[in-house]
Amino acid sequence: MKSNPRLAPVPIPMTPVQQSRADPSVSMGRAPAHPSNGARSQPSSRHGAEGRALRKGKLGGREQQGQGWEKGLEHCSAKSPLTVSLSSPSTGLHGQSEEMSNSSSISHFLLLPLADTWQLQLLHFCLFLGISLAALLGNGLIISAVACGHQLHTPMFFFLLNLALTDLGSICTTVPKAMHNSLWDTRHISYTGCAAQLFFFLFFISAEYFILTIMSYDRYVSICKPLHYGTLLGSRACAHMAAAAWASAFLTALLHTANTFSLPLCNCNGLDQFFCEIPHILKLACSHSDFREDGFIVFSASLSFGCFVFIVFSYVQIFRAVLRIPSEQGRHKAFSTCLPHLAVVSLFIISALFSYLKPPSISSPSLDLAVSVLYSVVTPALNPLIYSLRNQELKAAVWRLMTGWFQEH
């Protein structure tokens, strides 16, 4: 039986995709082992070249994305003079943004180095060591003299004792970590350590400001209303005012610390400060506006401004009353009790206001470092010296304490 040539099967040419499915070697970019004809080998090789180009493009894209991650870190660190150290994400590229926006991915912060060379860091270590020892000695002598001297159990020296405690606390919160980093040439501080440092710094600084406000009221009553001094500033009233100052400082520090570290941090972990401070931590937040923190800042600023107005009003009334004193000796005695407190208040307020309210145009890491050292380190160290220079009773009590200690030993 003869076959009909019209019914013979006509071969249909395969497309490159079908050929790649039929022969796995084509999908890997290789020519088939036994090509049926030369015409089909050309699309196969072209398809293999396309496959290699596609895979190369994918690998190149992944390499570019990896380089972009590294460049992003370099760009992040270029914004500050610090080296950024973030843990490498273990998930894919899609999980990197999620980990960066989560504050738990930051296990530590990098503080601002005090110097670039080891010699200058050692010099800063010795300088901070001398300042901290002077602050510990001066404030410790004031606390011991007021606690042991019965003639100093008055409202003014009671508040001075509380002020010395706040100075000791603020010095011990910031300086030891800076000394450790300078000595061991490191900048690391843990996440929990930064939160604890911020809380205690805010606690002692706020308590110092509130106690300085109470001390201005003490001077106002002592000079302007001396007949009512024992009634308005009795032992119970002094204890209540001191307790209110410490409680207000604790609440302020707790609210600011809790809210600051509840914000998601995604802009590096380098701080442009040698200790943890709210403005520099907020620069790392993913969002530049937070209504809760803005509300807390407005409330704290209003409270601080109210205390400042009260201090200014008290000293205006004090100067008016002192200038009406007829005797020169009386005016000298009044000024000797007021000028040390006024000097401490002025140094603290001016440096703190300049640190937080200076315009961004004049802001720089070196200037921020100098101003922060002034109000957080230098002021607590100078307070004992300022009070002891003009207050004869305090100098006599400190001298008796020191001579009595040396006689016993």
ZAMARGU-4260 file (C-alpha; in steps of 0.2 Angstrom, whole numbers, plus 5000, padded with zeros to 4 digits):
<rodrens>
0) 5000/5000/5000 | 5008/5016/4995 | 5007/5031/5006 | 4999/5047/5001 | 5012/5061/5000
5) 4999/5073/5005 | 4996/5065/5022 | 5015/5064/5026 | 5019/5073/5043 | 5027/5090/5040
10) 5041/5093/5053 | 5037/5109/5064 | 5052/5119/5069 | 5054/5121/5088 | 5055/5138/5096
15) 5070/5141/5107 | 5060/5140/5123 | 5053/5123/5118 | 5070/5117/5113 | 5077/5122/5130
20) 5064/5112/5139 | 5067/5097/5128 | 5086/5098/5130 | 5092/5104/5147 | 5109/5108/5140
25) 5102/5122/5130 | 5095/5130/5146 | 5112/5130/5154 | 5119/5140/5139 | 5127/5125/5130
30) 5123/5119/5112 | 5114/5102/5111 | 5125/5086/5110 | 5117/5081/5093 | 5109/5095/5085
35) 5096/5090/5071 | 5103/5103/5059 | 5114/5118/5059 | 5099/5130/5058 | 5093/5125/5076
40) 5110/5127/5084 | 5111/5145/5081 | 5095/5150/5091 | 5101/5138/5104 | 5118/5147/5106
45) 5109/5164/5105 | 5097/5158/5119 | 5112/5152/5129 | 5120/5169/5128 | 5104/5177/5133
50) 5103/5165/5148 | 5121/5169/5153 | 5118/5188/5151 | 5102/5187/5162 | 5111/5177/5175
55) 5126/5189/5175 | 5113/5204/5176 | 5105/5196/5191 | 5122/5193/5200 | 5128/5210/5195
60) 5112/5218/5202 | 5114/5208/5218 | 5132/5214/5219 | 5127/5232/5216 | 5114/5231/5229
65) 5127/5224/5241 | 5138/5238/5236 | 5124/5250/5239 | 5122/5244/5257 | 5140/5247/5260
70) 5139/5264/5252 | 5124/5268/5262 | 5134/5264/5278 | 5148/5275/5272 | 5136/5289/5268
75) 5128/5287/5285 | 5145/5288/5293 | 5150/5302/5282 | 5137/5313/5290 | 5146/5311/5307
80) 5164/5309/5310 | 5161/5292/5317 | 5162/5275/5310 | 5145/5266/5309 | 5144/5248/5316
85) 5128/5240/5312 | 5125/5221/5313 | 5124/5214/5296 | 5106/5208/5292 | 5104/5189/5290
90) 5088/5190/5280 | 5086/5195/5262 | 5087/5212/5254 | 5068/5215/5258 | 5072/5212/5277
95) 5086/5225/5278 | 5074/5240/5278 | 5064/5232/5291 | 5079/5228/5302 | 5086/5246/5300
100) 5069/5253/5305 | 5068/5243/5321 | 5078/5250/5336 | 5081/5233/5342 | 5094/5230/5328
105) 5105/5243/5336 | 5114/5234/5350 | 5126/5249/5354 | 5129/5267/5350 | 5146/5276/5345
110) 5150/5291/5356 | 5160/5306/5349 | 5178/5304/5352 | 5186/5318/5362 | 5202/5318/5351
115) 5209/5310/5335 | 5226/5304/5341 | 5230/5293/5356 | 5241/5307/5364 | 5227/5319/5364
120) 5215/5306/5371 | 5227/5302/5385 | 5227/5321/5388 | 5208/5322/5389 | 5208/5307/5401
125) 5220/5316/5413 | 5210/5332/5411 | 5194/5323/5415 | 5202/5314/5429 | 5208/5330/5437
130) 5191/5338/5435 | 5181/5323/5442 | 5193/5322/5457 | 5191/5340/5461 | 5172/5339/5460
135) 5172/5323/5471 | 5183/5332/5484 | 5174/5348/5484 | 5156/5342/5484 | 5161/5328/5497
140) 5168/5341/5509 | 5153/5351/5507 | 5142/5336/5511 | 5152/5331/5526 | 5154/5349/5533
145) 5135/5352/5532 | 5131/5335/5539 | 5143/5335/5553 | 5142/5354/5557 | 5127/5358/5568
150) 5129/5377/5565 | 5126/5373/5547 | 5109/5365/5549 | 5100/5379/5541 | 5089/5380/5526
155) 5102/5388/5515 | 5115/5374/5519 | 5102/5360/5518 | 5098/5365/5500 | 5117/5367/5497
160) 5119/5349/5502 | 5106/5343/5490 | 5115/5354/5476 | 5131/5345/5480 | 5123/5328/5478
165) 5116/5333/5461 | 5134/5339/5456 | 5141/5322/5461 | 5128/5312/5452 | 5130/5322/5436
170) 5149/5320/5436 | 5148/5301/5440 | 5135/5299/5426 | 5145/5306/5411 | 5164/5307/5415
175) 5168/5289/5420 | 5162/5282/5403 | 5171/5296/5393 | 5187/5293/5403 | 5186/5274/5399
180) 5183/5277/5381 | 5198/5289/5380 | 5209/5277/5389 | 5205/5261/5379 | 5203/5270/5363
185) 5185/5265/5360 | 5168/5274/5357 | 5155/5260/5361 | 5141/5261/5374 | 5128/5248/5375
190) 5110/5251/5371 | 5104/5249/5389 | 5119/5258/5395 | 5115/5273/5384 | 5097/5273/5391
195) 5103/5272/5409 | 5115/5286/5406 | 5102/5297/5398 | 5090/5294/5413 | 5102/5298/5427
200) 5109/5313/5418 | 5092/5320/5415 | 5088/5316/5433 | 5102/5325/5441 | 5102/5340/5429
205) 5084/5343/5432 | 5085/5341/5451 | 5100/5353/5451 | 5089/5366/5441 | 5074/5364/5453
210) 5085/5365/5468 | 5093/5381/5462 | 5076/5388/5460 | 5072/5384/5478 | 5088/5391/5484
215) 5083/5408/5475 | 5067/5407/5485 | 5077/5404/5501 | 5088/5420/5497 | 5073/5430/5493
220) 5064/5426/5510 | 5080/5428/5520 | 5083/5446/5513 | 5066/5453/5509 | 5056/5444/5523
225) 5068/5440/5537 | 5055/5440/5550 | 5045/5427/5542 | 5060/5416/5538 | 5057/5403/5551
230) 5039/5401/5547 | 5041/5400/5528 | 5056/5389/5528 | 5054/5378/5543 | 5062/5360/5543
235) 5046/5352/5536 | 5044/5365/5523 | 5062/5363/5517 | 5060/5344/5517 | 5044/5345/5507
240) 5052/5357/5494 | 5067/5346/5492 | 5057/5330/5490 | 5046/5339/5477 | 5062/5344/5467
245) 5069/5326/5467 | 5052/5319/5463 | 5049/5331/5448 | 5066/5327/5442 | 5063/5308/5442
250) 5047/5310/5433 | 5054/5321/5420 | 5069/5310/5417 | 5058/5294/5416 | 5046/5302/5404
255) 5059/5308/5392 | 5070/5293/5393 | 5055/5281/5390 | 5048/5291/5375 | 5065/5294/5367
260) 5070/5275/5367 | 5052/5270/5361 | 5055/5279/5344 | 5062/5268/5330 | 5080/5272/5326
265) 5086/5269/5308 | 5099/5282/5304 | 5115/5275/5310 | 5121/5273/5328 | 5134/5287/5329
270) 5130/5301/5342 | 5139/5318/5340 | 5141/5319/5358 | 5153/5311/5371 | 5138/5305/5381
275) 5120/5301/5377 | 5109/5316/5375 | 5091/5318/5369 | 5094/5330/5354 | 5108/5318/5347
280) 5097/5302/5349 | 5082/5311/5341 | 5093/5314/5325 | 5094/5295/5323 | 5075/5293/5323
285) 5066/5287/5307 | 5054/5301/5309 | 5059/5319/5313 | 5043/5323/5321 | 5035/5314/5336
290) 5020/5322/5345 | 5024/5314/5362 | 5042/5320/5363 | 5037/5337/5356 | 5024/5338/5370
295) 5036/5333/5383 | 5049/5345/5377 | 5036/5359/5377 | 5031/5355/5394 | 5049/5354/5401
300) 5053/5370/5392 | 5038/5379/5400 | 5043/5372/5417 | 5061/5378/5415 | 5055/5395/5408
305) 5044/5397/5424 | 5058/5393/5435 | 5069/5405/5426 | 5057/5419/5428 | 5055/5415/5446
310) 5074/5416/5449 | 5075/5433/5439 | 5060/5440/5449 | 5068/5434/5466 | 5085/5442/5462
315) 5077/5458/5456 | 5068/5459/5473 | 5084/5455/5482 | 5094/5468/5474 | 5081/5481/5477
320) 5081/5476/5496 | 5100/5476/5497 | 5102/5493/5489 | 5090/5500/5503 | 5101/5493/5517
325) 5109/5509/5525 | 5125/5501/5531 | 5139/5495/5519 | 5143/5480/5530 | 5125/5474/5529
330) 5125/5476/5510 | 5142/5466/5509 | 5134/5452/5520 | 5119/5451/5509 | 5129/5451/5493
335) 5141/5437/5500 | 5126/5425/5502 | 5118/5429/5485 | 5132/5432/5473 | 5138/5414/5473
340) 5121/5407/5470 | 5118/5420/5456 | 5135/5415/5448 | 5131/5396/5448 | 5113/5399/5441
345) 5120/5410/5427 | 5134/5398/5422 | 5122/5384/5422 | 5107/5392/5413 | 5118/5401/5400
350) 5128/5386/5395 | 5112/5375/5395 | 5102/5387/5385 | 5116/5389/5372 | 5118/5371/5370
355) 5100/5367/5367 | 5094/5384/5358 | 5109/5389/5348 | 5106/5391/5329 | 5110/5377/5317
360) 5121/5388/5307 | 5134/5389/5321 | 5133/5371/5326 | 5148/5360/5325 | 5154/5344/5334
365) 5168/5354/5342 | 5157/5368/5348 | 5144/5356/5355 | 5157/5346/5364 | 5164/5362/5372
370) 5147/5368/5378 | 5141/5351/5384 | 5158/5349/5394 | 5155/5367/5401 | 5137/5364/5409
375) 5139/5345/5412 | 5157/5344/5419 | 5164/5361/5423 | 5149/5368/5432 | 5147/5354/5445
380) 5166/5355/5448 | 5166/5374/5451 | 5150/5375/5462 | 5160/5370/5478 | 5173/5383/5474
385) 5161/5397/5470 | 5151/5394/5487 | 5167/5392/5497 | 5175/5408/5491 | 5162/5420/5498
390) 5154/5410/5512 | 5164/5412/5528 | 5154/5400/5538 | 5156/5386/5525 | 5175/5389/5524
395) 5176/5388/5543 | 5166/5372/5544 | 5177/5364/5530 | 5193/5370/5539 | 5187/5363/5556
400) 5182/5346/5547 | 5199/5345/5539 | 5209/5349/5554 | 5199/5338/5565 | 5202/5323/5553
405) 5221/5326/5552 | 5222/5328/5571 | 5213/5311/5573 | 5225/5303/5561
</rodrens>
